[in-house]
Amino acid sequence: MTNCNPSEPSPPTRILAGLLLLSCAPPSPGIEFVSTQRVAPMVEASLRFIGDPRLSQRTAQTPERAPGLRQFVVAVVERADCTECYRIDREGHRFTISGGSPLGLQYGIAHLLELHGYRFHHPWRAWIPEVYLPIGEADLGKDLAPEVDERRGLHLHTLHPTEAMHDFCVPSARNLEGAKRTIDFVVKNRGNQLSWYALDDITAGGPVLDAWRAHTSEILTEAKSRGVLTSVTVQLFGRSNLQNAFDLIDDDQSPDPIPELERRLHVLLDELPFDSVSLSFGEFSRADPHRFVQLVDATYAALQRVRPGVGVTAVIHVGNSDALRVEYRGTRQLYYFLVRYANPAIVPWVHTVFYYNLYDDAGGAYLHDDFSEHRSFLEGRLRAGSPVGYYPESAYWVAWDNSVPTYLPLYVKSRHLELERLRQAGPLRRFQVFSSGWEWGYWQNDVANLRMAFALPDAWAGALREQFAPFGAPGARAIDVVEKLGELQYEALIGRRLGPYLAGRDAVLEVGKSRGIVAQPDRVTFAELVAMKEADRQAFQKQVLDPLGAFAAQQTALDEELRGLSLPPDNPYFVELLDGVAITAVRGRFMLLAYRVALARANGQPFDTLLSEAEAELARAEAVVSRRRKALWDPDPAEVLGNHVTPTLYDYGYLREADTLCFWKRERAQLRQAVLGESLFTPGCVL
C-alpha cells in the first residue's frame, strides 16, 4: 500500500517524495463515470445536456477496477439479461451501475445523479446541486425494473402550439436541440416512448416536406440511439380533422381511397423509421361502422406494404352524444370502440380527458358523467391478457388549465389513482400521457407520470416529494401544502363538479355548445344566472356558489400557508410553485366574486363593492403573470407567449391567453354586459 505520509526525505529523494505526495492529493470534486468503449456513447448521452463540469467520463477495459480521479468514481457495466433493468451498488466512494443496454444503464446513471441531488425537471433546465447529498444504504443494492414494462412515455400533442410542437414540427437547429433534449428528458425520467402528430403542412410535398424529413430523421436517429421508441399519429379521415393533423383519407366516400392513402403513407414514412403509427379518428363525427372497419383494416394492410412490420395502434376517444353512437353486430356502442372489430394486430389505446379519471365522476366532459365504458373495455382486455394501452392527459390546454392559468396537482392524483386501481385487473403494459405544455408547473405532471409508470409510489404525492427532495425540509413542507391542494381540488373540482368554474371558456366552445358539440364541461353563464327564476337561483347558490366559496377560501388559506413557509427566493422551482398556487387562489376568488355580482344583480341587491373586489383580483392576477413571464423555463419564451405563424391551427403560442389573462377579461366583459348592460368588446380568446 502506498504511504501517503512519508517521513522527511533525504535531499536526493525530495523530488520523488514530491511526486508521491502529488499522487496522494485528494481527488478533485465531482463524479467520474468509467465504462468500456461500447458503453461510452450511452454515458456521453446521459451527461450531454446537464452542463455540470464536475461530471466526467473515461473508458477502461475493466471499469470495476479502474482508479478514480474524482471524489466519486462510478463503474458503468452492461448486463445481458434485460434492457431496462438496473442496479446501483457501492463500496466506499466507488459505485457500480449494472444495467441493460441501452436504457437500463441510462436509467441507472440518472438515478445515481438524483441520489446525489440532481433533478431533471425540464428539457432545458437541470437542477445541479451545489453540494452532493449523502446517500444511504437503503437507496442501493436493489434490482429495479419498470412496472409498466412495454411502453411508458409522452404523447407530445403537436396539434397545439406548445414547446414540443416547435421542437418536433418546425425544422431548425435550435428546435432540433429541443427535440433531443426532450428525448433526454424522457429517458432521465424512466420513459421509453415518444409519440407526436404529423401535421398537414407536409402533405403536398416540396421544400416543407424535405425540411421536415431531414429534421425528423435526425430526431429518430437520436431516439434510436437512446433506446426510445417513436410513434407518429395521423388522422384517418380528413373530414374529422379539426386541427391541421396529417390525414390519410380526404374523401371517405370515394370508391377506392386506398391508392391516395398509400401515397400519403409514403410521404409520411419513406426513409423515416418510426416504430409505430397511431390512427386517430377525430372527436365529434363518425363514419358508417361497416365502412369504418373496412377502411381501418385496409389502412393496416397498406401500412404493412409501405413499411413491413411497423406497429399500428388506434385511439379510443371519448364522446357521449347520440351522433357518436352506432349499431354494429347487434350492439349500440360508442363509435371509437369499433376498432375492436378490426385487425387484431392493431393495439387499442383507451383515451380519457382533462384531470378526470376512469373511476370517478367525469363532470360532463364530452357529455360523459363517467368513463365507465372506457374503464370496462380497458379492464376487460387487461384481464384477458389482450394488448391494450391507456392514454390519459396531463394537461388540457384549450381554455382549461395552463392557458387560464391554473396549477392543478389534481392531475397527478388522478393518474396515480388509475395506475393503482388498474393493477387489480391485470398488469398494464402500455401507458402514455397526452402532454400539452410544461410551464406553470405542468412539467411536474409529466415527470410524475413517467416515474409512476416505472415505479408507482404508495401515495400520489410521493411522486412530487421525489421531485422536491433535494431541497430538504423546505421542499418537504412545500409538498405538504401541494398535497393538501391536490386533495382539495379532487373533492371540489371532481366531487362537486366545480371544474368549469375554475376553467375558462372561449368563443369556439360557446359556438360548439350552441350546436350541441360539447367537449369541456359546461357551466352557468352570468347572463343565465341573472335571468334565472328565484328558485333556480337558490339552487345555484346551494349547489355551486356556496361550495365555490368554501373552495376559494381553502385555496386562499393554502396559498397563505405556502407563502408563510418563507421558501428560498433564489430557488426557481419554489418561485414557480408560489406563483402557481397564488394564481390558482386568485382565480377561485375572482370567479366567486363574479358570480356573486351576477347573483346580487338578479336579487336586486347592490353589487358595486363586489365588482370592485373582482377587478382587484384581476389586478393581482396580472402581477403574478408579470412575474412568471420573466421566469419561464423555455429559452425562447416568445414562441409560447405571442402571435406568430405556426403549422398548427393556432397562429400563436399556447400561453398567449395565460400571459394576457384573456379568459379573465372575457369574463369581465360578459359580467359587465349582464349586470350593467354595457356594450363592451368581448375577447374571443381563440384564433
Wavefront OBJ file of the C-alpha trace (Angstrom):
o trace
v 0.000 0.000 0.000
v 1.319 3.452 -0.861
v 2.404 5.554 2.133
v 0.797 8.988 1.776
v 2.508 10.360 4.914
v 6.204 9.761 4.257
v 8.840 10.908 6.716
v 11.054 13.845 5.818
v 13.022 12.617 2.816
v 16.750 12.971 2.367
v 17.831 15.550 -0.217
v 18.413 13.007 -3.007
v 14.834 11.746 -2.746
v 12.907 15.027 -2.332
v 11.744 15.094 -5.957
v 10.466 11.535 -5.689
v 8.689 12.390 -2.428
v 7.068 15.386 -4.078
v 5.688 13.188 -6.818
v 4.440 10.749 -4.190
v 2.605 13.481 -2.297
v 1.107 14.772 -5.548
v -0.190 11.302 -6.373
v -1.809 11.123 -2.938
v -3.563 14.508 -3.191
v -7.337 14.406 -2.588
v -9.319 13.680 -5.776
v -10.978 16.628 -7.456
v -14.652 17.261 -6.647
v -17.222 15.591 -8.837
v -18.304 12.265 -10.270
v -16.367 10.303 -12.850
v -18.104 7.612 -14.906
v -15.866 4.835 -16.216
v -17.083 2.417 -18.870
v -15.928 0.300 -21.774
v -15.768 1.799 -25.264
v -19.035 0.022 -26.125
v -20.950 1.661 -23.270
v -19.270 5.082 -23.554
v -21.826 6.582 -26.014
v -24.629 5.934 -23.521
v -22.664 7.627 -20.762
v -21.873 10.586 -23.017
v -25.536 10.964 -23.980
v -26.588 10.806 -20.322
v -24.245 13.666 -19.368
v -24.550 15.779 -22.526
v -27.262 18.238 -21.521
v -26.622 18.582 -17.786
v -23.957 21.259 -18.017
v -22.005 20.471 -14.841
v -18.180 20.459 -15.249
v -17.896 18.252 -12.160
v -19.205 15.332 -14.245
v -16.763 13.477 -16.482
v -16.293 10.159 -18.222
v -13.480 7.952 -19.478
v -13.064 4.423 -20.718
v -11.271 1.399 -19.341
v -11.145 -2.274 -20.215
v -12.278 -3.227 -16.706
v -14.295 -0.269 -15.303
v -14.856 -2.028 -11.961
v -11.117 -1.858 -11.187
v -10.253 1.490 -12.739
v -8.746 4.057 -10.285
v -10.798 7.173 -9.624
v -9.657 10.714 -10.393
v -12.634 12.473 -8.813
v -14.430 12.452 -5.490
v -16.676 9.624 -6.675
v -15.936 7.044 -9.335
v -18.730 5.098 -10.994
v -18.195 1.925 -12.983
v -20.905 1.583 -15.640
v -21.228 -2.089 -16.517
v -23.508 -3.647 -19.111
v -25.599 -6.712 -18.289
v -27.169 -9.030 -20.840
v -30.267 -10.339 -19.049
v -32.503 -7.289 -19.601
v -32.792 -3.989 -21.450
v -34.453 -1.667 -18.892
v -33.427 -3.075 -15.506
v -30.549 -1.706 -13.449
v -28.884 -1.835 -10.052
v -26.632 0.528 -8.090
v -24.054 -0.794 -5.605
v -21.395 0.992 -3.551
v -18.130 0.304 -1.833
v -16.899 3.461 -0.128
v -16.812 6.271 -2.696
v -16.908 3.807 -5.572
v -20.238 2.951 -7.186
v -21.150 0.339 -9.748
v -24.132 0.735 -12.073
v -25.016 -2.534 -13.775
v -27.836 -2.308 -16.250
v -29.374 -3.416 -19.501
v -28.470 -1.721 -22.736
v -29.305 0.874 -23.721
v -31.990 2.111 -21.314
v -31.155 0.349 -18.064
v -27.680 1.877 -17.997
v -29.056 5.353 -18.696
v -31.726 4.975 -16.006
v -29.025 3.908 -13.559
v -26.858 6.930 -14.366
v -29.815 9.300 -13.921
v -30.803 7.575 -10.670
v -27.310 7.811 -9.195
v -27.132 11.501 -10.105
v -30.516 12.020 -8.450
v -29.261 10.341 -5.276
v -26.519 12.972 -5.259
v -29.151 15.737 -5.605
v -29.572 16.321 -9.349
v -33.043 16.609 -10.880
v -34.235 16.627 -14.496
v -37.459 18.596 -14.362
v -37.425 20.289 -17.764
v -35.681 19.560 -21.077
v -33.793 22.855 -20.909
v -33.040 23.057 -17.206
v -31.418 20.509 -14.900
v -31.170 21.153 -11.180
v -27.478 20.950 -10.267
v -26.729 20.664 -6.535
v -24.030 22.869 -5.071
v -23.203 20.166 -2.523
v -23.864 16.486 -3.109
v -26.420 14.823 -0.866
v -25.411 11.930 1.399
v -26.560 8.543 0.081
v -27.956 5.939 2.463
v -27.633 2.194 2.078
v -31.416 1.890 1.690
v -31.113 3.554 -1.724
v -28.661 0.960 -3.024
v -28.386 -2.736 -3.765
v -31.825 -3.092 -5.356
v -32.704 -4.668 -8.682
v -35.016 -2.176 -10.398
v -37.217 -2.727 -13.457
v -40.305 -0.970 -14.823
v -43.784 -1.936 -13.688
v -45.362 -0.770 -16.960
v -42.857 -2.731 -18.970
v -43.594 -2.247 -22.699
v -44.451 1.405 -23.361
v -44.091 4.330 -20.946
v -43.969 7.757 -22.419
v -45.413 11.021 -23.577
v -47.686 11.855 -26.456
v -46.452 15.323 -27.363
v -49.637 16.953 -28.584
v -48.130 18.818 -31.504
v -51.566 19.865 -32.769
v -51.227 22.518 -30.054
v -48.654 25.348 -30.289
v -46.564 24.111 -27.350
v -42.816 23.943 -26.835
v -42.772 20.394 -28.230
v -44.667 21.371 -31.385
v -41.907 23.783 -32.322
v -39.174 21.297 -31.490
v -40.647 18.352 -33.380
v -42.519 20.001 -36.259
v -40.690 23.239 -37.138
v -37.240 22.438 -38.566
v -34.345 24.495 -37.182
v -31.078 23.843 -35.370
v -32.448 25.221 -32.111
v -35.624 23.143 -32.350
v -33.623 20.018 -33.152
v -31.686 20.552 -29.941
v -35.007 20.982 -28.126
v -36.246 17.670 -29.531
v -33.041 15.901 -28.476
v -33.358 17.424 -25.029
v -36.943 16.162 -24.852
v -35.760 12.641 -25.649
v -33.167 13.023 -22.895
v -35.887 14.311 -20.516
v -37.996 11.211 -21.171
v -35.063 8.846 -20.636
v -33.894 10.515 -17.438
v -37.416 10.230 -16.060
v -37.550 6.492 -16.902
v -39.662 6.634 -20.066
v -39.105 4.656 -23.254
v -41.536 6.109 -25.820
v -42.415 9.377 -27.531
v -45.273 9.960 -29.932
v -46.393 13.083 -31.740
v -48.732 14.208 -34.512
v -47.508 14.801 -38.031
v -49.055 17.999 -39.389
v -50.912 18.694 -42.597
v -48.321 21.112 -43.983
v -46.184 18.243 -45.307
v -48.969 16.608 -47.344
v -48.248 18.395 -50.619
v -44.508 17.676 -50.567
v -41.894 20.146 -51.771
v -39.397 22.074 -49.603
v -41.602 21.904 -46.491
v -41.669 18.104 -46.665
v -37.954 17.898 -47.408
v -37.076 20.057 -44.394
v -39.453 18.088 -42.150
v -37.993 14.775 -43.296
v -34.440 15.895 -42.617
v -35.427 17.255 -39.203
v -37.438 14.172 -38.278
v -34.724 11.819 -39.498
v -32.265 13.360 -37.034
v -34.820 13.118 -34.224
v -35.458 9.441 -34.959
v -31.733 8.712 -35.127
v -31.278 10.306 -31.707
v -34.260 8.433 -30.264
v -32.991 5.097 -31.546
v -29.519 5.713 -30.145
v -31.080 6.343 -26.731
v -33.394 3.309 -26.925
v -36.576 5.419 -27.170
v -39.431 4.080 -29.304
v -41.194 6.545 -31.589
v -44.739 6.713 -32.888
v -46.317 9.125 -35.348
v -50.015 9.935 -35.030
v -52.276 10.693 -38.001
v -55.965 11.265 -38.585
v -57.608 8.609 -40.722
v -60.466 10.799 -42.020
v -59.928 14.315 -43.304
v -63.484 15.411 -42.512
v -62.902 14.790 -38.793
v -59.522 16.533 -38.882
v -60.174 19.755 -36.966
v -56.646 20.836 -36.015
v -54.316 20.549 -39.032
v -53.224 16.968 -38.462
v -51.774 14.892 -41.276
v -54.691 12.831 -42.578
v -54.891 9.798 -44.849
v -58.355 9.923 -46.455
v -59.833 13.238 -47.545
v -62.818 11.621 -49.274
v -64.014 8.524 -47.420
v -66.936 8.243 -49.874
v -64.544 7.586 -52.715
v -64.985 4.071 -54.215
v -61.284 3.404 -53.689
v -59.423 5.818 -51.371
v -56.557 3.364 -50.782
v -54.200 4.461 -53.618
v -54.162 8.044 -52.303
v -53.914 6.766 -48.721
v -50.905 4.664 -49.658
v -49.272 7.623 -51.414
v -49.641 9.647 -48.239
v -48.154 6.852 -46.171
v -45.077 7.033 -48.394
v -44.936 10.790 -47.770
v -45.048 10.090 -44.050
v -42.834 7.042 -43.724
v -40.303 6.876 -46.566
v -36.822 6.931 -45.014
v -38.306 7.636 -41.569
v -38.170 4.536 -39.352
v -40.950 5.268 -36.872
v -41.586 2.210 -34.717
v -45.364 2.553 -34.964
v -48.187 4.582 -36.447
v -51.173 5.656 -34.352
v -54.551 6.099 -36.053
v -56.890 8.732 -34.675
v -60.496 9.268 -35.735
v -61.406 12.813 -34.702
v -63.690 13.883 -31.881
v -67.162 14.890 -33.000
v -68.020 12.988 -36.185
v -68.336 9.364 -37.256
v -68.315 7.165 -40.335
v -70.570 4.294 -41.310
v -69.499 1.451 -38.959
v -69.090 -1.183 -41.700
v -67.129 1.266 -43.829
v -65.066 2.274 -40.787
v -63.939 -1.269 -40.003
v -63.244 -1.925 -43.678
v -61.078 1.184 -44.021
v -59.176 0.584 -40.769
v -58.321 -2.915 -41.985
v -57.322 -1.571 -45.396
v -55.132 1.045 -43.721
v -53.366 -1.620 -41.679
v -52.700 -3.632 -44.847
v -51.396 -0.540 -46.653
v -49.086 0.259 -43.745
v -47.592 -3.227 -43.935
v -46.979 -2.779 -47.654
v -45.305 0.584 -47.158
v -43.377 -0.372 -44.011
v -43.468 -4.117 -43.334
v -43.610 -4.884 -39.637
v -44.480 -1.364 -38.460
v -46.637 -1.339 -35.327
v -50.165 0.051 -35.584
v -52.242 1.470 -32.726
v -55.608 3.213 -32.613
v -57.051 5.801 -30.229
v -60.362 5.089 -28.493
v -61.516 8.645 -27.853
v -64.408 9.918 -25.751
v -67.789 11.383 -26.662
v -71.281 10.548 -25.469
v -73.530 12.287 -27.971
v -76.125 10.367 -29.951
v -74.217 11.323 -33.103
v -71.280 9.203 -31.923
v -73.342 6.110 -31.044
v -73.598 3.396 -33.700
v -75.228 -0.009 -34.104
v -72.808 -2.747 -35.095
v -73.110 -6.512 -34.739
v -76.215 -6.115 -32.644
v -74.632 -3.723 -30.141
v -75.133 0.001 -29.749
v -71.757 1.440 -28.823
v -69.503 4.451 -28.976
v -68.104 4.787 -32.485
v -64.466 4.654 -31.399
v -64.861 1.155 -29.949
v -65.323 -0.191 -33.475
v -61.546 -0.668 -33.603
v -62.110 -3.856 -31.574
v -63.536 -5.451 -34.741
v -60.594 -4.512 -36.957
v -57.363 -6.421 -37.452
v -56.359 -7.776 -34.008
v -52.766 -6.710 -34.607
v -53.936 -3.107 -34.095
v -53.425 -2.225 -30.420
v -56.212 -0.025 -28.972
v -55.221 2.828 -26.680
v -58.027 3.999 -24.383
v -58.126 7.784 -24.022
v -59.667 9.941 -21.297
v -59.630 13.716 -20.959
v -58.822 16.507 -18.506
v -57.941 15.540 -14.934
v -60.982 13.269 -14.754
v -60.206 9.607 -14.246
v -61.617 6.178 -15.029
v -63.213 5.671 -11.615
v -64.830 8.946 -10.534
v -67.331 11.430 -11.906
v -66.341 12.908 -15.291
v -68.223 16.164 -14.837
v -69.962 16.059 -18.222
v -66.706 16.115 -20.183
v -67.604 15.291 -23.785
v -71.084 14.595 -22.306
v -69.812 11.739 -20.102
v -70.961 11.528 -16.495
v -68.194 8.979 -16.057
v -65.780 6.936 -18.161
v -67.091 3.555 -17.060
v -67.456 2.384 -20.673
v -63.774 3.051 -21.292
v -62.785 1.533 -17.962
v -64.759 -1.639 -18.670
v -63.094 -2.090 -22.053
v -59.614 -1.456 -20.669
v -60.024 -3.688 -17.635
v -61.589 -6.433 -19.757
v -58.578 -6.555 -22.034
v -56.185 -6.476 -19.082
v -57.971 -9.446 -17.507
v -57.842 -11.322 -20.804
v -54.177 -10.511 -21.353
v -55.044 -8.796 -24.655
v -52.853 -5.935 -25.917
v -54.164 -2.546 -24.805
v -52.799 0.793 -23.717
v -54.038 3.622 -21.515
v -53.701 7.204 -22.706
v -54.965 9.890 -20.280
v -53.936 13.536 -20.096
v -51.523 15.607 -18.043
v -52.936 18.905 -19.323
v -55.876 20.082 -21.430
v -54.542 23.292 -22.843
v -57.579 24.718 -24.646
v -59.301 27.080 -22.169
v -58.990 24.678 -19.257
v -55.783 24.733 -17.216
v -52.351 26.110 -18.141
v -53.889 28.618 -20.566
v -56.059 30.195 -17.841
v -53.569 29.795 -15.986
v -54.129 27.481 -13.039
v -51.880 25.000 -11.244
v -53.539 21.594 -10.823
v -51.694 18.831 -8.921
v -55.041 17.046 -9.208
v -53.731 15.620 -12.496
v -51.086 13.639 -10.606
v -53.598 12.367 -8.058
v -55.982 11.131 -10.778
v -53.262 9.347 -12.737
v -51.924 7.679 -9.573
v -55.442 6.561 -8.639
v -55.866 4.907 -12.045
v -52.496 3.172 -12.101
v -53.160 1.797 -8.631
v -56.665 0.500 -9.359
v -55.885 -0.901 -12.799
v -53.452 -3.301 -11.122
v -56.459 -5.234 -9.851
v -57.485 -6.092 -13.421
v -54.046 -7.188 -14.567
v -50.646 -5.794 -15.478
v -50.854 -2.599 -17.520
v -48.035 -2.809 -20.046
v -48.626 0.361 -22.080
v -49.152 3.856 -20.652
v -48.569 7.305 -22.086
v -49.920 10.722 -21.218
v -51.149 13.456 -23.510
v -48.705 16.284 -22.835
v -49.671 19.842 -23.703
v -47.080 22.203 -22.244
v -44.585 22.441 -19.376
v -44.799 25.953 -17.940
v -46.733 26.950 -14.790
v -45.641 23.715 -13.091
v -47.054 21.365 -15.726
v -43.647 19.705 -16.114
v -44.462 18.188 -12.715
v -47.315 16.193 -14.230
v -45.187 14.662 -16.979
v -42.252 13.868 -14.691
v -44.619 12.292 -12.165
v -46.416 10.197 -14.771
v -43.240 8.857 -16.330
v -41.892 7.872 -12.932
v -45.160 6.450 -11.616
v -45.337 4.160 -14.632
v -41.842 2.892 -13.833
v -42.424 2.507 -10.082
v -45.731 3.530 -8.506
v -45.299 5.183 -5.092
v -47.650 4.264 -2.265
v -49.220 7.751 -2.253
v -49.733 10.130 -5.150
v -47.852 13.000 -3.504
v -44.809 10.745 -3.291
v -44.217 11.486 -6.977
v -43.952 15.193 -6.126
v -41.944 14.665 -2.945
v -39.286 12.940 -5.014
v -39.124 15.991 -7.293
v -38.511 18.380 -4.387
v -36.390 16.046 -2.240
v -33.070 17.825 -2.987
v -34.484 20.976 -1.404
v -34.547 19.425 2.061
v -37.039 20.402 4.746
v -38.387 23.429 2.804
v -39.170 21.129 -0.133
v -40.954 18.643 2.106
v -43.041 21.386 3.734
v -43.916 22.863 0.333
v -45.168 19.499 -0.953
v -47.231 19.087 2.230
v -49.167 22.141 1.024
v -49.334 20.857 -2.560
v -50.715 17.543 -1.311
v -53.480 19.359 0.562
v -54.184 21.425 -2.551
v -54.464 18.306 -4.734
v -56.861 16.654 -2.273
v -58.930 19.848 -2.098
v -59.109 20.044 -5.895
v -60.125 16.374 -6.092
v -63.034 16.977 -3.724
v -64.140 20.269 -5.276
v -63.381 20.066 -8.988
v -64.327 16.403 -9.456
v -66.501 15.585 -6.430
v -68.575 18.789 -6.523
v -68.243 19.409 -10.275
v -66.689 22.844 -9.843
v -64.078 22.302 -12.575
v -65.776 24.542 -15.153
v -65.877 27.407 -12.634
v -62.093 27.460 -12.331
v -61.504 26.997 -16.064
v -62.042 29.445 -18.924
v -64.349 29.316 -21.930
v -63.508 30.663 -25.367
v -65.736 31.719 -28.262
v -65.344 28.412 -30.121
v -66.612 26.458 -27.116
v -69.685 28.671 -26.984
v -70.375 28.154 -30.682
v -69.953 24.413 -30.251
v -72.354 24.413 -27.317
v -74.997 26.140 -29.428
v -74.659 23.310 -31.980
v -74.713 20.506 -29.446
v -70.945 19.879 -29.648
v -69.577 19.632 -26.116
v -66.006 18.924 -25.074
v -65.377 20.961 -21.955
v -67.868 20.551 -19.075
v -70.455 23.313 -19.155
v -71.247 25.986 -16.590
v -73.973 28.537 -15.954
v -73.191 31.873 -17.597
v -73.577 35.240 -15.887
v -76.441 36.147 -18.198
v -78.193 32.849 -17.448
v -77.846 33.435 -13.714
v -79.253 36.956 -13.956
v -82.261 35.604 -15.907
v -82.959 32.684 -13.544
v -86.117 32.348 -11.526
v -85.717 32.743 -7.783
v -85.961 29.021 -7.018
v -83.284 28.260 -9.581
v -81.049 30.982 -8.163
v -81.418 29.488 -4.702
v -80.485 26.071 -6.051
v -77.450 27.572 -7.807
v -76.419 29.260 -4.573
v -76.576 25.945 -2.711
v -75.101 23.663 -5.386
v -72.429 25.925 -6.872
v -71.822 29.225 -5.150
v -71.591 28.024 -1.540
v -69.137 25.187 -2.318
v -67.239 27.527 -4.668
v -66.925 29.985 -1.790
v -65.599 27.286 0.534
v -63.179 26.114 -2.165
v -61.897 29.639 -2.793
v -61.376 30.218 0.934
v -59.483 26.937 1.350
v -57.268 27.636 -1.669
v -56.515 31.074 -0.261
v -55.566 29.546 3.093
v -53.179 27.134 1.365
v -51.660 29.991 -0.637
v -51.047 31.864 2.606
v -49.628 28.723 4.237
v -47.173 28.240 1.373
v -46.038 31.854 1.446
v -45.689 31.602 5.211
v -43.013 28.934 4.799
v -40.527 31.615 3.670
v -39.204 29.384 0.917
v -35.767 30.264 -0.512
v -36.372 33.046 -3.058
v -33.373 32.042 -5.194
v -34.747 28.572 -5.981
v -36.664 28.831 -9.295
v -38.800 25.767 -8.510
v -40.093 27.330 -5.310
v -40.705 30.611 -7.132
v -42.749 28.838 -9.802
v -44.678 26.872 -7.181
v -45.511 30.042 -5.270
v -46.768 31.684 -8.462
v -48.807 28.627 -9.457
v -50.564 28.287 -6.112
v -51.090 32.066 -5.936
v -52.679 32.393 -9.392
v -54.997 29.464 -8.689
v -56.156 31.021 -5.421
v -56.735 34.347 -7.176
v -58.670 32.574 -9.920
v -61.005 30.980 -7.383
v -61.690 34.315 -5.687
v -62.198 36.142 -8.985
v -64.770 33.651 -10.242
v -66.558 33.562 -6.880
v -66.854 37.353 -6.845
v -68.003 37.474 -10.472
v -70.851 35.054 -9.781
v -71.747 36.876 -6.570
v -72.044 40.059 -8.626
v -74.417 38.342 -11.078
v -76.460 36.830 -8.241
v -76.710 40.165 -6.443
v -77.911 41.785 -9.678
v -80.555 39.065 -10.104
v -81.680 39.511 -6.485
v -81.910 43.276 -6.828
v -79.073 43.824 -4.352
v -76.136 46.272 -4.584
v -73.051 44.830 -6.222
v -70.661 47.755 -6.788
v -68.335 46.684 -3.975
v -68.260 43.088 -5.190
v -67.496 44.274 -8.721
v -64.605 46.400 -7.449
v -63.244 43.454 -5.489
v -63.341 41.300 -8.630
v -61.376 43.979 -10.503
v -58.821 43.986 -7.686
v -58.393 40.222 -8.017
v -57.761 40.648 -11.740
v -55.048 43.174 -10.925
v -53.475 40.668 -8.513
v -53.520 38.049 -11.245
v -51.767 40.427 -13.633
v -48.988 40.932 -11.088
v -48.446 37.162 -10.768
v -48.412 36.699 -14.548
v -45.919 39.534 -14.925
v -43.536 37.768 -12.528
v -43.954 34.437 -14.288
v -43.386 35.960 -17.733
v -39.836 36.811 -16.695
v -39.073 33.355 -15.311
v -40.282 30.830 -17.898
v -38.205 27.706 -18.418
v -38.136 27.761 -22.213
v -35.111 29.661 -23.599
v -37.268 31.287 -26.296
v -40.486 32.271 -24.499
v -41.665 34.398 -27.417
v -42.651 31.157 -29.178
v -45.092 30.206 -26.430
v -46.319 33.671 -25.431
v -47.027 35.648 -28.575
v -48.618 35.726 -32.009
v -46.664 34.094 -34.834
v -47.315 31.755 -37.735
v -47.281 28.051 -36.879
v -48.209 24.939 -38.881
v -50.985 24.256 -36.342
v -54.483 25.706 -36.432
v -53.306 28.358 -33.971
v -51.061 31.220 -35.031
v -49.836 31.954 -31.527
v -48.122 30.275 -28.599
v -50.101 28.145 -26.185
v -49.569 30.597 -23.296
v -50.841 33.683 -25.095
v -54.129 33.621 -23.187
v -52.364 32.914 -19.907
v -49.990 35.819 -20.486
v -52.778 38.263 -21.361
v -55.347 36.765 -18.940
v -57.703 36.694 -21.894
v -60.273 34.398 -20.274
v -60.490 36.625 -17.216
v -61.005 39.717 -19.387
v -63.589 37.891 -21.468
v -65.475 37.035 -18.275
v -65.192 40.602 -17.013
v -66.739 41.882 -20.250
v -69.519 39.254 -20.134
v -70.229 40.103 -16.488
v -70.472 43.828 -17.094
v -72.760 43.204 -20.049
v -75.007 41.009 -17.902
v -75.241 43.303 -14.860
v -74.693 46.783 -16.302
v -75.829 46.386 -19.899
v -72.514 47.724 -21.181
v -71.633 47.032 -24.803
v -68.030 46.000 -24.399
v -65.661 44.243 -26.741
v -65.575 40.611 -25.646
v -62.308 38.838 -26.447
v -62.777 35.519 -28.216
v -59.565 34.104 -26.705
v -59.006 31.832 -29.688
v -57.720 32.096 -33.285
l 1 2 3 4 5 6 7 8 9 10 11 12 13 14 15 16 17 18 19 20 21 22 23 24 25 26 27 28 29 30 31 32 33 34 35 36 37 38 39 40 41 42 43 44 45 46 47 48 49 50 51 52 53 54 55 56 57 58 59 60 61 62 63 64 65 66 67 68 69 70 71 72 73 74 75 76 77 78 79 80 81 82 83 84 85 86 87 88 89 90 91 92 93 94 95 96 97 98 99 100 101 102 103 104 105 106 107 108 109 110 111 112 113 114 115 116 117 118 119 120 121 122 123 124 125 126 127 128 129 130 131 132 133 134 135 136 137 138 139 140 141 142 143 144 145 146 147 148 149 150 151 152 153 154 155 156 157 158 159 160 161 162 163 164 165 166 167 168 169 170 171 172 173 174 175 176 177 178 179 180 181 182 183 184 185 186 187 188 189 190 191 192 193 194 195 196 197 198 199 200 201 202 203 204 205 206 207 208 209 210 211 212 213 214 215 216 217 218 219 220 221 222 223 224 225 226 227 228 229 230 231 232 233 234 235 236 237 238 239 240 241 242 243 244 245 246 247 248 249 250 251 252 253 254 255 256 257 258 259 260 261 262 263 264 265 266 267 268 269 270 271 272 273 274 275 276 277 278 279 280 281 282 283 284 285 286 287 288 289 290 291 292 293 294 295 296 297 298 299 300 301 302 303 304 305 306 307 308 309 310 311 312 313 314 315 316 317 318 319 320 321 322 323 324 325 326 327 328 329 330 331 332 333 334 335 336 337 338 339 340 341 342 343 344 345 346 347 348 349 350 351 352 353 354 355 356 357 358 359 360 361 362 363 364 365 366 367 368 369 370 371 372 373 374 375 376 377 378 379 380 381 382 383 384 385 386 387 388 389 390 391 392 393 394 395 396 397 398 399 400 401 402 403 404 405 406 407 408 409 410 411 412 413 414 415 416 417 418 419 420 421 422 423 424 425 426 427 428 429 430 431 432 433 434 435 436 437 438 439 440 441 442 443 444 445 446 447 448 449 450 451 452 453 454 455 456 457 458 459 460 461 462 463 464 465 466 467 468 469 470 471 472 473 474 475 476 477 478 479 480 481 482 483 484 485 486 487 488 489 490 491 492 493 494 495 496 497 498 499 500 501 502 503 504 505 506 507 508 509 510 511 512 513 514 515 516 517 518 519 520 521 522 523 524 525 526 527 528 529 530 531 532 533 534 535 536 537 538 539 540 541 542 543 544 545 546 547 548 549 550 551 552 553 554 555 556 557 558 559 560 561 562 563 564 565 566 567 568 569 570 571 572 573 574 575 576 577 578 579 580 581 582 583 584 585 586 587 588 589 590 591 592 593 594 595 596 597 598 599 600 601 602 603 604 605 606 607 608 609 610 611 612 613 614 615 616 617 618 619 620 621 622 623 624 625 626 627 628 629 630 631 632 633 634 635 636 637 638 639 640 641 642 643 644 645 646 647 648 649 650 651 652 653 654 655 656 657 658 659 660 661 662 663 664 665 666 667 668 669 670 671 672 673 674 675 676 677 678 679 680 681 682 683 684 685 686 687
